[in-house]
Amino acid sequence: MKHLTNINDIEQMIAEHRVCLFYIKAPDCGVCHVMLDKVGQKADQYPSLCSFYTDIQEEPLIAGRFLVYAGPTVLLLMEGKEVYRASQFISLDELEQRINQYLQL
């Protein structure tokens, strides 16, 4: 997963790719760090999936733009629109199902 720290880079990445997986973590959050590795491993299984992450403290505009108030949060976006969101308790099986579903469309 690519690490992005600027809202403009994030918006550009979303605009340039059909399906994106966006992981948002919080600083000093143990669960966020563990889940980042696990979500990253899932994302790596899909070469056509654009995946990236950011720390909410590095880019505070994320909270308002994507309505994220807690970490970890994972967003799956298709053609710039949010199609799946999981926050705090992320089911990797459900995430994988959703990724498969939207990549096949």
C-alpha positions in Angstrom: 0.0 0.0 0.0 1.2 3.4 -0.9 1.5 6.0 1.9 -0.1 9.4 1.0 0.1 12.4 3.2 -1.6 15.1 1.1 -5.3 15.5 0.4 -4.6 16.6 -3.2 -2.6 13.4 -3.8 -5.4 11.3 -2.3 -8.1 13.0 -4.4 -5.9 12.6 -7.6 -5.4 8.9 -6.8 -9.1 8.3 -6.4 -9.9 10.2 -9.6 -7.3 8.2 -11.7 -8.3 4.7 -10.6 -11.6 2.9 -11.1 -11.5 1.0 -7.7 -9.5 2.2 -4.7 -8.9 0.9 -1.2 -8.2 3.7 1.2 -7.0 2.9 4.7 -7.0 5.6 7.4 -5.2 5.1 10.7 -4.8 7.1 13.8 -1.5 7.8 15.6 -0.6 5.7 18.6 -3.3 3.2 17.7 -2.0 -0.4 18.1 -5.0 -1.9 16.3 -4.5 0.5 13.4 -0.9 -0.7 12.8 -1.8 -4.4 13.0 -4.8 -4.0 10.7 -2.7 -1.9 8.2 -0.5 -4.9 7.7 -3.4 -7.3 7.3 -5.4 -5.0 5.0 -2.2 -4.4 3.0 -1.7 -8.1 2.5 -5.3 -8.5 1.2 -4.8 -5.5 -1.1 -1.5 -6.9 -2.5 -3.5 -10.0 -3.7 -5.2 -7.7 -6.3 -2.8 -6.1 -8.7 -5.6 -4.1 -10.4 -6.7 -2.6 -7.1 -5.3 0.8 -6.2 -4.5 0.9 -2.5 -3.1 3.5 -0.2 -3.2 4.7 3.4 -2.8 7.8 5.5 -2.6 8.9 9.1 -5.4 11.1 10.1 -3.0 13.3 12.0 -0.8 13.8 8.9 -3.7 15.1 6.9 -6.5 16.5 9.2 -8.7 17.4 6.1 -9.4 13.7 5.7 -11.8 13.7 8.7 -14.1 16.3 7.1 -13.8 15.1 3.5 -14.4 11.4 4.1 -16.3 11.7 7.4 -13.8 9.7 9.4 -13.7 10.2 13.1 -12.1 7.0 14.3 -9.3 4.7 13.3 -8.9 2.3 11.7 -11.3 3.0 8.9 -11.2 1.4 5.5 -13.0 2.8 2.5 -13.6 1.1 -0.8 -14.3 3.6 -3.6 -15.5 2.8 -7.1 -15.3 5.6 -9.7 -14.8 8.1 -6.9 -17.8 7.0 -4.9 -17.8 5.2 -1.6 -19.2 1.7 -1.9 -18.0 0.1 1.3 -16.9 1.4 4.7 -15.7 -0.4 7.8 -14.5 1.4 10.9 -12.8 0.1 14.1 -13.9 -3.6 13.7 -12.8 -4.5 10.2 -13.8 -8.0 8.9 -11.1 -9.1 6.5 -13.4 -11.7 5.0 -16.1 -9.2 4.2 -13.5 -6.7 2.9 -12.2 -9.4 0.5 -15.8 -10.2 -0.6 -16.4 -6.6 -1.4 -13.2 -6.1 -3.3 -13.9 -9.2 -5.4 -17.5 -7.9 -6.0 -16.4 -4.5 -7.3 -13.4 -5.6 -9.3 -15.6 -8.0 -11.2 -18.1 -5.3 -12.2 
